[in-house]
Amino acid sequence: MRVLLTGHQGYLGTVMAPVLAGAGHEVRGLDSGLFADCVLGPRPADPPTHAVDLRDVPPELLAGFDAVVHLAALSNDPLGSLAPELTYDINHHASVRLARVARDAGVRRFLYASTCSVYGASGGDDLVGEDAPLRPVTPYAESKVRVEDDVAALADDDFTPVFMRNATAFGFSPRLRADIVLNNLVGHAFLAGEVRVLSDGTPWRPLVHAQDIAAAFAQALAAPREAVHNQAFNIGTEENNVTVAEIAAQVVEAVPGSVLRITGETGADPRSYRVDFSRVRAALPGFTARWTVKDGANELVRAYRTYSLSRHDFDRMFTRLARLSDRRAVGSLDETLRP
Ligand SMILES: NC(=O)c1ccc[n+]([C@@H]2O[C@H](COP(=O)([O-])OP(=O)(O)OC[C@H]3O[C@@H](n4cnc5c(N)ncnc54)[C@H](O)[C@@H]3O)[C@@H](O)[C@H]2O)c1
């Protein structure tokens, strides 16, 4: 298939592009390059790129594609809370517009990178499946719920949206992110010898490796229409339903000599959910999430060591909010986050 991969210069996109190409697809990227230079280790080879802002995509750009894999977004809770209106413009309105112009151009499949944070304040220890009530607690998660609702309404005989509700990602990508929980805790342990948990450690967080997310998307592209049409899928594995305290304990093991401190200074975190992943296993029989949290922690330590991760890069280059603030401050991004 000819596949347009948006957000291909991000953390997940940089891992996914070669996986999709390896599955035989002809991949083109679309990205405004917010983090294109945020690379740890050798610079990856990107697929041919449309350097375009999602909000400005000309409809004719979609001509000739069989599928769109839509990752581009302001991609975390702190970013969403900093600029809620930009989060809704980019994540919600521009995404729905992209789906509409894709459908009008004859694109048949539209994989959307949603998130398990749509379950938000689900609380409790029960597993939440895709039909559970959605209780987003941040503008970021709310933007994802709105896209799911609006794009589902576009589904028809020729246009198949699929909503991939990813667990929180972890693991090495050449375009690293330091602001997701495992990558973050491993970084602090590696750089400062301390694993510091600011919450009380009790919230549940389902985790999934970036490579496993890429594998799930590749399977969802290839799946028969009736297996995936207009459905939501949780992407991950029950084995990686872990509490923040359990994640921290794995990190301490992976970084010898590091110590664990649960400060509790931010109080209870309302974002807590344990997730049921049985639907994706039934729909995509070739898919299993293979990476454990422990293997991911060890992989990250190796990468941080091999590429000599520095404190400055960890805090400024690989932390989404800091990177965007720095780029705005020097004028390489305007107030609307356009280059
Ligand atoms: N990483 C996770 O833990 C996780 C979990 C669940 C869902 N997701 C979703 O997966 C997708 C990818 O996440 P990621 O971790 O790779 O994020 P990321 O921030 O690393 O990458 C996002 C990419 O989108 C691009 N982008 C942002 N705004 C744009 C715009 N207006 N126009 C064009 N390009 C734009 C950025 O330049 C960047 O390359 C996002 O939609 C995110 O919400 C991520």
The ligand as a Gaussian input file, in Angstrom:
#p B3LYP/6-31G(d) Opt

LIG

0 1
 N        4.211000       8.072000      23.336000
 C        3.169000       7.620000      24.008000
 O        3.279000       7.170000      25.177000
 C        1.815000       7.588000      23.366000
 C        0.809000       6.850000      23.994000
 C       -0.451000       6.847000      23.428000
 C       -0.707000       7.559000      22.272000
 N        0.307000       8.267000      21.690000
 C        0.002000       9.011000      20.463000
 O        0.861000       8.575000      19.438000
 C        1.174000       9.671000      18.579000
 C        2.679000       9.821000      18.460000
 O        3.239000      10.017000      19.760000
 P        4.776000      10.293000      19.961000
 O        5.114000       9.823000      21.326000
 O        5.539000       9.794000      18.810000
 O        4.766000      11.895000      19.976000
 P        5.928000      12.907000      19.505000
 O        5.659000      14.197000      20.169000
 O        7.250000      12.281000      19.700000
 O        5.699000      13.025000      17.946000
 C        4.635000      13.745000      17.400000
 C        5.052000      14.205000      16.020000
 O        3.967000      14.955000      15.474000
 C        4.503000      16.112000      14.881000
 N        3.516000      17.192000      14.934000
 C        2.984000      17.753000      16.038000
 N        2.163000      18.754000      15.697000
 C        2.195000      18.819000      14.342000
 C        1.557000      19.655000      13.394000
 N        0.718000      20.641000      13.775000
 N        1.792000      19.447000      12.092000
 C        2.628000      18.459000      11.685000
 N        3.281000      17.639000      12.539000
 C        3.061000      17.817000      13.857000
 C        5.740000      16.469000      15.684000
 O        6.639000      17.260000      14.921000
 C        6.283000      15.099000      16.033000
 O        7.224000      14.657000      15.080000
 C        0.493000      10.894000      19.175000
 O       -0.736000      11.086000      18.523000
 C        0.264000      10.496000      20.613000
 O       -0.831000      11.171000      21.154000
 C        1.563000       8.288000      22.203000

